[in-house]
Amino acid sequence: MGGTATLDLRTWERTELRPSPDEIAATGLKEKIRYDWNPAFHYSYHDKDTIYLGNNYLMKINNKTADWKIISPDLTWQQQRAIIGREEEDSREVGFHSYGALFSVNESRQDANTIWAGSDDGRISITRDGGKNWTNITDNMPSGTPQQCVVDEIDTSHFVDGRAYLTLNCYGRNDRAPHVYLTNDFGQSWRDISSNLPTGPAYVVKEDPGNENVLYLGTEFGFFVSLDQGGRWVQLRGNFPTANVASMAIQERDMEVVVGTFGHAMWVTDIAPFSQMNKDVFNRDVHIFDIPTATKHRIRVKYGNTIEEIQGDNYFRAENPAYGASITYYLKQATSSGSVDIEVKNSDGKVVRHFTGSGNAGLNTAVWDLMSNEGAADAMPAPVRRLSYEDRHFRKLVDLGDYTVEIEGQSKPVHLRPQPVGAKNPTGRIN
């Protein structure tokens, strides 16, 4: 285990990064290397050519040259012991041999020399000088913290050096409770932020890159959001299943979160509204969150004779997001009609589209399909020549430019751009 490699998609050249046993032995290291099934791995925030790979030690690897070095002592509790009654020369190799290995590693986002590491047997360590000296900070956890659990995730703050978040997974020790912690002082003290979470292990925690009070959490029973650094958690439902969320990544450019579930697929959702939430928002009767730039592009339609249909279920394509501009808004109270009127105006103030959205208390989302009122009503002038479905759809859309969305007296701008065309995307296709 611990296989780690780079793959050049242009040449299909694969470079193995994990040091071989012979390379490790040549360093004079006597202790055998132990990797977890999912070893600790981190791509440096500060150096695009550096990755960190964890076994019972932490390795710093150049992902271009494959040069490597060990930058830590054994960061586990080193609990492997000989099994009494077994005749093997080394009975420590009997059974699950990878126990006692690093499971999580992360850097400070402010200081490349500060690195955090957690092991599958519950040890938590930190270095603040790039690995020259390490400190065991496990004993600094709050009284009553379970021992020897898997340090499933360590996430570091985008805002404060020394702030980190940590989850302990203890189900292997018959402990089904969630264990989530926060430190603001490099692990010298920790605060339990599990608060109102339901029973079930917590696996992965992430801090919002735009709002230090907003946290996202993956648990045995779904995806949770906190707006007050873990003081209170709310389950994000919608069409998301109640499933084990074991992995999570935030795409900061588009402010979307990607989560991986155990057996219920991968999911993507927009988290930009959470990043904009504060007390002022919730004190308003109506609030429209910033509307992401929308892209006017041609769609592709399958007519039943493409390679996808020929292959049947062998060909998989995930569902695309709804076409158009996604509008998220908050209502303090539900409307009496159960809906709200939404108007879209052009730069001259003319209403180009009117439609309705849900009027529920709390968060609501509506999608403007970029059509004008005439386009939506299919009242466009007849074309001179026959048009394909794609062209018939495209002509119903409004012109590129700047628009304003209005809901219940509140407004927000939205920009409509053309589909990107460039060296990396010469055809301009985005679907």
C-alpha positions in Angstrom: 0.0 0.0 0.0 1.0 3.6 -0.2 1.2 3.6 -4.0 1.6 7.1 -5.2 2.5 8.2 -8.7 2.1 11.0 -11.2 0.6 10.5 -14.7 1.3 12.7 -17.6 -2.0 12.7 -19.6 -0.2 14.0 -22.7 2.2 11.1 -22.9 0.7 8.6 -20.5 4.0 8.5 -18.7 3.7 7.3 -15.1 6.3 8.2 -12.5 6.3 6.2 -9.2 6.8 8.5 -6.2 6.7 6.1 -3.4 10.2 5.1 -2.3 11.0 1.5 -2.7 12.0 -0.7 0.3 15.6 -0.9 -1.0 15.7 2.9 -1.2 14.5 3.2 2.3 16.8 0.5 3.6 19.7 2.4 2.0 19.1 5.3 4.5 19.9 3.0 7.4 16.3 3.1 8.7 15.7 -0.1 10.7 12.0 0.1 11.4 9.7 -1.3 8.7 7.5 1.2 6.8 3.7 0.9 7.4 1.1 2.4 5.1 -2.6 2.7 5.7 -5.0 1.5 3.1 -5.7 5.2 2.4 -2.4 6.8 3.4 -2.0 10.4 4.5 -1.4 12.6 1.5 -1.1 16.3 1.0 -0.4 18.5 -2.0 1.5 21.5 -0.8 -0.3 24.9 -0.7 3.1 26.7 -1.0 5.1 24.7 -3.5 3.4 23.0 -6.5 6.3 20.5 -6.8 5.9 19.2 -3.3 3.7 16.5 -1.9 3.7 14.9 1.5 3.1 11.1 1.9 2.6 9.5 5.3 3.4 6.1 6.6 4.6 5.8 10.1 7.0 8.5 9.1 6.2 11.6 7.0 7.9 11.8 3.6 8.5 15.0 1.6 8.5 14.2 -2.1 9.3 16.3 -5.2 6.5 15.3 -7.7 8.6 16.1 -10.7 12.0 14.5 -9.9 10.6 11.9 -7.4 13.4 12.9 -5.0 12.3 12.3 -1.4 13.4 12.6 2.2 11.9 11.6 5.6 11.2 14.7 7.7 9.9 13.1 10.9 10.5 10.4 13.5 7.8 7.7 13.8 4.7 9.7 14.5 2.5 6.8 15.7 2.3 5.2 19.1 4.4 2.2 17.8 2.1 -0.3 19.3 2.9 -3.4 17.2 3.9 -6.2 19.5 4.7 -9.8 19.0 1.7 -12.2 19.4 2.3 -14.7 22.2 2.0 -18.3 21.1 2.9 -17.7 17.4 5.9 -19.3 16.0 6.6 -16.9 13.2 10.1 -15.3 13.3 8.4 -11.9 13.6 4.8 -12.4 14.7 4.2 -8.6 14.4 3.8 -9.2 10.7 0.7 -11.4 11.4 -2.7 -9.7 10.9 -3.4 -6.1 9.8 0.2 -5.1 9.3 -0.4 -1.4 8.4 -1.9 -0.4 11.8 0.2 2.3 13.3 0.5 4.7 10.3 -0.4 8.3 9.5 -3.9 8.9 8.3 -4.0 12.7 7.8 -1.5 15.4 7.1 -1.9 19.1 6.3 0.1 22.3 6.1 -0.6 25.7 7.6 -1.9 27.9 4.8 0.2 30.8 6.1 3.5 29.1 6.9 4.9 26.2 4.9 7.1 25.2 7.9 4.0 24.4 10.0 2.8 20.8 9.3 0.1 18.8 11.2 -0.1 15.0 11.2 -2.5 12.5 12.7 -2.2 8.7 12.9 -4.7 5.9 12.8 -3.9 5.0 16.4 -4.8 8.5 17.7 -1.5 10.4 17.9 -1.5 14.1 16.9 1.8 15.9 16.0 2.9 19.2 14.8 6.2 20.8 13.5 6.8 24.5 13.1 10.2 24.3 11.5 9.6 22.1 8.4 10.1 18.8 10.2 13.3 19.4 12.2 11.4 19.2 15.5 8.1 17.6 16.2 5.8 18.0 19.2 3.2 15.4 20.3 0.1 17.4 21.2 -2.3 14.5 21.8 -2.4 15.1 25.5 -3.7 18.7 24.9 -7.1 17.4 23.8 -10.1 18.1 26.2 -10.6 15.8 29.2 -12.7 12.8 28.1 -11.5 12.7 24.6 -11.5 9.1 23.4 -8.0 7.6 23.0 -6.4 5.7 20.1 -9.0 6.7 17.5 -8.3 7.4 13.9 -7.3 11.0 13.3 -9.5 11.1 10.2 -9.0 14.7 9.1 -7.0 17.8 9.9 -8.0 21.0 8.1 -6.1 24.2 8.6 -7.6 27.7 8.6 -7.6 30.1 5.6 -7.6 33.0 8.1 -5.6 32.3 11.2 -2.2 30.7 11.5 -2.4 28.2 14.4 -6.1 27.4 13.8 -7.0 23.9 12.8 -9.9 21.5 12.8 -9.8 17.8 13.5 -12.1 14.8 13.4 -11.6 11.6 15.4 -13.2 8.4 14.0 -13.7 6.0 16.9 -16.2 3.5 15.5 -13.5 0.8 15.4 -13.5 1.1 19.2 -17.3 0.7 19.5 -17.7 4.5 19.9 -20.4 5.8 17.4 -20.3 9.4 18.7 -19.1 12.3 16.5 -15.8 13.9 17.6 -14.9 17.3 16.1 -12.4 19.7 17.6 -11.0 23.2 17.0 -7.7 24.8 18.1 -6.6 28.4 17.8 -3.1 28.0 19.3 -1.2 25.4 17.3 -2.8 22.6 19.3 -1.9 23.8 22.7 -5.6 23.7 23.6 -8.7 22.3 21.8 -12.4 22.8 22.0 -15.0 20.2 21.3 -17.4 21.5 18.5 -19.5 18.4 18.0 -22.4 20.2 19.8 -25.7 19.1 18.4 -24.6 16.5 15.9 -26.5 13.3 15.8 -24.9 10.0 16.8 -22.7 8.7 14.1 -18.9 9.2 13.3 -17.7 12.5 11.8 -15.2 11.9 9.1 -14.2 15.1 7.3 -14.3 18.8 8.2 -13.5 21.9 6.1 -13.5 25.6 6.7 -15.2 27.9 4.2 -12.4 29.8 2.3 -14.4 33.0 2.4 -16.0 33.0 5.9 -14.1 31.8 8.9 -17.3 31.1 10.9 -18.7 28.7 8.3 -17.7 25.0 8.5 -18.7 22.0 6.5 -18.7 18.4 7.9 -19.1 15.0 6.5 -20.6 12.3 8.8 -22.0 8.8 8.8 -25.5 10.3 8.2 -24.9 13.1 5.8 -23.5 16.6 5.2 -23.7 19.3 7.8 -23.1 23.1 7.9 -22.3 25.3 10.8 -22.4 29.1 10.6 -20.8 29.7 14.0 -17.6 27.6 14.0 -19.3 24.5 15.3 -21.6 26.0 17.9 -24.6 24.5 16.0 -24.8 22.2 13.0 -27.6 22.0 10.4 -28.0 19.1 8.0 -28.0 20.1 4.4 -30.7 18.0 2.8 -32.4 18.9 -0.5 -32.0 15.9 -2.8 -28.9 14.7 -1.0 -29.2 11.2 0.4 -28.6 10.3 4.0 -25.3 8.7 3.4 -21.8 8.3 4.7 -19.8 11.4 3.6 -16.2 10.3 3.9 -14.4 12.8 1.7 -14.8 16.4 0.7 -13.1 19.0 -1.4 -13.9 22.7 -2.0 -13.4 24.2 -5.4 -12.5 27.7 -4.4 -12.8 29.4 -7.8 -16.4 28.5 -8.2 -17.2 28.1 -4.5 -18.6 24.6 -4.9 -18.1 21.6 -2.6 -17.6 18.1 -4.0 -18.3 15.2 -1.6 -17.8 11.5 -2.0 -20.2 9.2 -0.3 -19.9 5.5 0.6 -22.1 3.9 -2.0 -24.3 6.8 -3.0 -22.1 8.6 -5.7 -20.3 11.9 -5.8 -22.2 15.1 -5.4 -21.5 18.8 -6.1 -23.3 21.8 -4.8 -22.9 25.6 -4.6 -21.7 26.9 -1.2 -21.3 30.6 -2.1 -24.4 31.6 -0.2 -23.1 30.0 3.0 -19.9 32.0 2.7 -22.0 35.2 2.6 -24.2 34.4 5.6 -24.1 36.5 8.7 -26.5 38.0 11.3 -27.3 40.9 9.1 -28.6 38.6 6.4 -30.9 36.8 8.8 -32.3 40.1 10.2 -33.6 41.0 6.7 -37.1 40.0 5.4 -35.6 39.2 2.0 -32.0 38.8 0.9 -30.6 37.8 -2.5 -27.1 36.3 -2.4 -24.5 37.2 -5.1 -25.5 35.6 -8.4 -22.6 33.7 -10.2 -21.8 34.8 -13.7 -24.0 32.8 -16.1 -22.7 31.4 -19.4 -24.7 31.6 -22.6 -23.8 28.4 -24.6 -25.2 26.0 -27.1 -26.5 22.7 -25.8 -25.9 19.3 -27.2 -28.9 17.1 -27.8 -28.8 13.3 -28.3 -31.3 11.9 -30.9 -30.9 8.3 -29.9 -28.3 7.2 -32.4 -25.1 8.3 -30.6 -22.4 6.0 -29.1 -24.0 6.6 -25.7 -27.2 4.9 -26.7 -25.4 2.1 -28.6 -23.4 1.2 -25.4 -26.5 1.4 -23.2 -25.8 1.3 -19.5 -22.0 0.8 -20.1 -21.7 4.5 -20.8 -22.1 6.8 -17.8 -22.7 10.6 -17.9 -23.6 12.5 -14.8 -26.5 15.0 -14.8 -25.6 18.5 -15.8 -26.5 21.5 -13.6 -29.6 23.4 -14.6 -29.0 25.7 -17.6 -28.9 29.4 -16.8 -28.3 31.7 -13.8 -28.8 30.2 -10.3 -30.5 32.6 -7.9 -30.4 31.9 -4.2 -32.4 34.0 -1.8 -33.5 34.0 1.8 -36.9 34.7 3.2 -37.4 35.3 6.9 -41.0 34.2 6.6 -42.9 32.1 4.0 -45.1 34.0 1.6 -48.9 33.5 1.8 -49.0 32.3 -1.8 -46.1 29.9 -1.4 -44.2 31.7 -4.2 -42.4 34.9 -5.1 -42.3 37.0 -8.3 -38.9 37.3 -9.9 -38.1 39.9 -12.5 -35.0 40.2 -14.7 -34.3 43.6 -16.2 -31.7 44.6 -18.8 -29.3 47.5 -18.5 -32.0 49.9 -19.7 -34.4 48.8 -16.9 -36.7 46.9 -19.2 -38.2 43.7 -17.8 -37.0 40.9 -20.2 -38.2 38.0 -18.1 -40.8 37.3 -15.4 -41.2 34.0 -13.6 -41.9 32.7 -10.1 -39.8 31.0 -7.4 -40.6 29.2 -4.2 -41.7 31.2 -1.2 -40.5 29.0 1.6 -39.1 30.4 4.9 -35.3 30.1 4.8 -33.2 29.4 1.7 -34.7 29.1 -1.8 -33.2 28.6 -5.2 -34.6 29.5 -8.6 -32.9 29.2 -12.0 -33.4 31.8 -14.8 -33.0 29.8 -18.0 -31.6 32.9 -19.8 -34.7 33.1 -22.0 -36.7 36.3 -22.6 -40.4 36.3 -22.1 -40.9 35.9 -25.8 -38.5 33.0 -25.9 -40.0 31.2 -23.0 -43.4 31.6 -24.6 -42.0 30.3 -27.9 -43.3 33.5 -29.5 -40.1 34.3 -31.5 -40.5 35.4 -35.2 -40.5 32.4 -37.5 -37.0 31.5 -38.8 -36.2 31.9 -42.5 -34.7 28.4 -42.7 -35.0 25.2 -40.8 -33.2 25.2 -37.5 -31.8 22.4 -35.3 -33.1 22.0 -31.8 -29.9 23.5 -30.5 -30.3 26.6 -32.7 -34.0 26.9 -31.8 -33.1 26.9 -28.1 -30.2 29.4 -28.6 -32.3 32.0 -30.4 -34.7 32.2 -27.4 -31.9 33.4 -25.1 -31.3 37.1 -24.2 -28.3 39.0 -25.4 -24.9 39.0 -23.6 -24.4 41.7 -21.0 -25.5 42.9 -17.5 -28.9 42.3 -16.0 -30.6 42.9 -12.6 -32.7 40.3 -10.7 -35.4 41.7 -8.5 -37.3 39.8 -5.7 -39.7 41.4 -3.3 -38.1 44.8 -3.7 -34.5 43.6 -3.4 -32.1 43.3 -6.3 -28.8 41.8 -7.4 -26.8 42.1 -10.6 -25.9 39.1 -12.8 -23.6 39.1 -15.8 -24.2 36.9 -18.9 -21.0 35.9 -20.6 -20.3 33.9 -23.8 -19.0 30.4 -23.7 -15.2 30.4 -23.2 -13.1 29.8 -26.3 -9.3 29.6 -26.0 -6.2 27.5 -26.5 -7.4 24.9 -24.0 -10.9 24.9 -25.3 -10.7 25.7 -29.1 -14.2 24.5 -29.9 -15.9 26.4 -27.1 -17.8 23.3 -26.0 -18.5 23.1 -22.3 -20.8 20.1 -22.2 
